[in-house]
Amino acid sequence: MITVSECELAADGKPFKLITLQNSNGMQICLTDWGATWLSCQVPIKQQLRKVVLGCSTVALHVVQGAYLGASVGRFANRIANAEFSLHGNHYQLDANQQGKHQLHGGSVGFAQQRWTISEQQANSVQFSLFSANGDQGFPGNLEAKVRFSLREDNAVVVEYSALSDQDTPLNLTNHAYFNLDGESAEQTALQHRLKINAAYYLPVDAEGIPKEPLKPVANSGFDFRQSKPIAQDFLHDADQKIVAGYDHAFLLDNPSLGVQPQIELSASSGDLTLQIFTDQAAVQVYSGNFLAGTPNRTCGVYANHAGIALETQALPDTPNHPEWFKYGGISNAGERYHKTTVFCFKAN
């Protein structure tokens, strides 16, 4: 079932559109056209609905907070060093919105800060569309981007990004939801969750989140999540974590696919809810909410650090400056359809 409504006015003077999807189990997700944002997610647990993604008390607050809660980010999710890159012999200068130096999540007016159009809706899904003109955020090519959110009967949320550009261009789209499976207002931080990632390599970064070394084996480090373990177990165990106050790193997935085995599993500290993530993206950025403190929450207060964990499926950060990583995605060819899917499947235990 789908419901579309309107609420307070956005920065463009028009009301936000709210879209609610509900399945026969009673699970609900709420979305808005501003930033094609995933506002809330309520999962049935023991005949009660539990809110498992972070959000704000109003949509207006949600779209101005700086943590990208639930937003669709692009053109290029994550960071591009020094807000510049070269492609086919041409140099491009981008909008620098991180410390006035780097570009993060597409710049100061990236896809998260724009109104998308509701271009299609069905009983269990909604599609948002956005046109990004040549030169937008500094990137080449006129780009048509779309994202479809679907709610399945098995309590899975399917997020499908597609796009088409008339020039070769960096492209890396993801959703930036933060999860707390104990309930987004729980006393427990997400560090008490258990996490498993099928990834043998992670990407070291400097204090500004810019890749500083080649991909590095997770073996014998706090980055080894190949067996499920509490996130807190090896938290701040390594110098590569300490430099960014926790986990804020890309993991290169071993076998990205939408097959029968999830690439990522997150479990509530109580063990009563598990999130399985299936994706055809090459990597996942794991962000342990190291700087969430002060972000508005749903009860007119603020979140603390680590109140939720973001699991952003995507290409590797700063790929436009690393041709050796083009094979993992991040560069979209002119006239070639970009299509990436991530399935977030919630399972009560």
Summary of the structure (lengths in Angstrom):
residues: 349
radius of gyration: 18.8
end to end distance: 25.3
largest distance: 58.9
contacts: 1258
relative contact order: 0.17
helix: 10%
strand: 44%
